[in-house]
């Protein structure tokens, strides 16, 4: 340990600690703009200058490492003069539009000017005016006048994302930030910039002019848009959820949020929400609807599908009510690999080799992807590329050849390998043979919790429906039509009573006998178990627009005849079509906020190999039913075509692509 003195207080810290962090440990604030603990030191803003004994000049606390016996002063006349000068320069051309700035009340420039700045400005000339309120779709607004060129956003793009969506433009007094060469932000992580920005240069378009920070009530919760369950702070004003902010948990999210997790908060006021229970197409009261549900539970064999959207408590209640329940509604078959150690998200930071098994973390668990981008060696196995950013050793194979490709993989030279797999297909033995810890990337938010609650059966509930063996089928936040071809529709049609509990109309609510509106993600409380087995609590922060799943189940008595003797589960044959999750097209098997979906994907994107002869951007008709736009991906296996899950219903396992000739 290194011992030093800061403003008369003795600090004992680890070797290599920066002065600014050492000061925090003894309760001393050193003002910073360019410095951020998750970014490399830059020393660009000079706000953190301190006086160190035996050094002739002031030093930047954000770039200076501690040394034994160091004596540091942060409030001497020299330091105060330097702070005055830095702030005076920053304010020369700053617009001082605090009354209309969304950052007002939580702006470091405001706070530091009051705490450390000069009492008045000596600058008498006119200010330089720049562009204001530049729309940077889909979620950012850039104000060039407010930017102090701390470069946090630029360094975040370089060091964390490796994408360079935001860059420095021009030089000298003309320098500013922007998206050079295009008008939009191209990645999935733009919202983090609004928290990194210490001033009002980068603000959030969805939150713009909605609230002042002192009007907000802060509640800790978790995001349930994917199975990682990043920690968030929900900010509520007068009963309305205004925004989500990062609540750093190094073991889970590393202090970042993806845009979907940050901005998917529009359920409360969505005009598409199901508001009233419906029985055979007619709106009814809750008492009538639940009486019909109870009657159906007593009329014949009952089964349930779903659980990945439910809290752990609701999942256990769902199993108690239906008796026979399976969370595996989509392509995922396995929730774990028996006999293999489990990896945690933080293990990716220490891994020397990461193996992606037919998995795309950027679409399925985006914050995991940020950890993977920093690895020197990534092995990407499967018919579809799993890495979109960064280098990977690509092992291309047919959909039915993944197991064979894994058997040819030798990880004996790796000290800390980690395998990421989404549980699709019969690959357990091949993955076990790799001898590496496995981190499962689940396709629904609480797959692990539902699995642990026993929502798993030997057999195929949908096949039993097709055979006419199920009288009542309950779909709890599940939509099998988004995961399987059209033949599932025929199976559901053979069920005398189909109960669907969900937030929005979907393909299955159109077929349902009984539709029950349920509380949204921030309208109910309960625990969720993430992909590493960590149980965390989600907290209700706004009033519900329906009963929670758990409340519905508690008002019912268990089914008289849970379905038994189910047909064996059959492996899914994909044909030439492979569906893959897309961040903006649905939460596993549930419908997603179409407002945000339209902001990122006006048309479904169909990915093809260059050998098909279709140019990127070509508009095509899929099976003459659905219009899509082509993306050419040389990393694909030549025989497959990839469509997002939202495009699957009705398409079948094979498809034709017909180019649309412009009128």
C-alpha positions, 0 to 999 in steps of 0.5 A: 500500500502507498501512504500519502497526505492530501490536504492534511488527511492521510490516505493509504491506497493501492500502488498505481492509484490516480490522485483523483481516486485517492482523494475520493477515499478520504472524502476530498473532491477534486473537480474533473470534467474529462476524467471518468473512472471507466475511461483512460486518463486524458488530462484534457480539461485541466480542471483537476490541477493540484499542488504537490510538494517538491514539484515546481508546477501544478499537476493534473490529479487525473493523470498523476499516480500516487507515490509514497510520502506524497503531499498534495494540496487541493485548495491553495491560492495557486490551485484556486487561481488555476480553477478560476482560469479554467472555468473562465475560459470554458464560460467565454463562449458557453451560451449560459442557457441553463433555464432551458437546458435539460442538464440544468440541476445536474450539470458539472459546469453549473456546480463547479462554477458556483463552487470553484469559479470566479465571481464574474467574467472579464470577457466583453467581446461577443460569443461564438455561436454554433449549431444548437439542438442538432437531432442525432437519431434515434435518441440523441440531441447535440448542442455544439455551443454547450460542449466543453470538449472534455472528449468523454464521449469520443473516448467512450466510443474509442475505448469502450465501443470501438465504433467511433460513432461520435468523433472530433470534427475540425481543429482549434477554435472550430473543433466540435463533436459530431457524427462525421459523414452521417446524420444518425448515431449508428450503435446500440449504446448512445444513451450512455453518452448522455450520462457521461457528458458533464454538461448539456452538449449531449442530451436524451431526445425521449427525456428532453424537456420532460422534467427537472432532476429535483422533481424526480423520485429515484428508485433502484430496480433492474432492467428485464429487457434481456437475461442480464438484468442490468442495474438501473435507477428509475426516475419518476415524476408525478407517477410517470416514469421519466427515464432510466439511469445507470446504477453501476454493478461491476459483477453484472453490467460494468456500469453501462446500459444498452439503448433498448434497456434505457429507452424501453419505458413507454409501456405506461402510456402506450396507446396499443396496450390491452386495457380490458379483459376480453372473452371471445372478443368482447370486453368484460370485467375482471370478475367475469374474465377470471370466472371464465378462466377458472371454468376452463381450468376445470374443464379438461387437460391444462398446460401453460407456456411461458414464464420468461417474462414472469417474476420468480414468484409469478413463475412458481404460482403459474406452475402451481395453477396449471401444473404442466408448464414449460418456459421453452417457447422459442428455440432455446432448449437448454437453460444450463449445461449439466456438469460444466461450471457456470461463468459469470459476466465478470469472468469475460473481463479475465478470459483469454479466449471467448468462444461464441457458439451460434450466439450474437451477444450484441443482439441478445445481451448487448452489455456482454458484447461490450466486455467481449470486444476487448478480448484479443481472441474470440472464436465465433462458431456457427452459420451466422456471425456472432461478432459485429464489432471487433475481430474474431476467428470465424468458423463457418458451418451449416446449422446442423454442423455446429457440434462437429465444428466444436469437436474440432476446437482445442482450448487446451492452451487457454488459461481462462476460456469462457463459452457463450451459448444460447441453449439452441440445438442439441450441443450439450455434449459438444460444449461439455467436451470443450472443458470451459465454463459456460455462460448461457445467453437466454432468449427471454428475460427470466428463463433461468428463474423459470427453469429453477422454478420447475417450469420445464416438462418432458415432452412437447406441449405444442405437439400435444395441442396439435394432437388434440390432447390439450383442452386449455392452453395458457400463454403467459407472455409467450408468443410461439408464432414468433418463434416457429413457422405457420404450422403452430397456428394450426396446433393452437387452433385445435385448443378449445380454450386459449388463454393469453396474458400479455401487455399488447395485441400479438399474433396469439391474442388474435386467436385467444379465447380469453385475453388478460391485460397484465402489469408492465415491467415497471408496474410490478415488483418481484425477483428475477434470476439472471443468466449467471444465477444472480437473483435481484429485485425489480421494483414497481415504480408506476401504477399498473394498468392491469393485474400483475401475473402473480395477482391473477394466479393467486385469484385462481385455484389449481387446474383439475387435470394438468396435461400428462403423457406429452409427445416427445419434443422434436428438434426444430428443422430450420430449412434455409431460414434462420431467425435471430433475435434483433435488439429492436424487434422483440423481447424473446417471445413478447411484443416490443414497443413499436415506437422504438422498433420503427425508430431503428428498423423501418423495414425488416432486414434480411441478411444474405450471403454475397453468392445470392447476387443481391446488392445491399439495400435491395428491397425484396418480398419474402415469399411474396408476403413481407417486404424487407431490405437486403443486407449482404453478410459475407460471414454467413454460411452460403446456404442460409438466409437470416430474418429477424424473429418478427418477420417469421410468422407465416413464412415457413421454414423455406423462403423465396426472395423476389426483388421489388422493381421500383415504380 
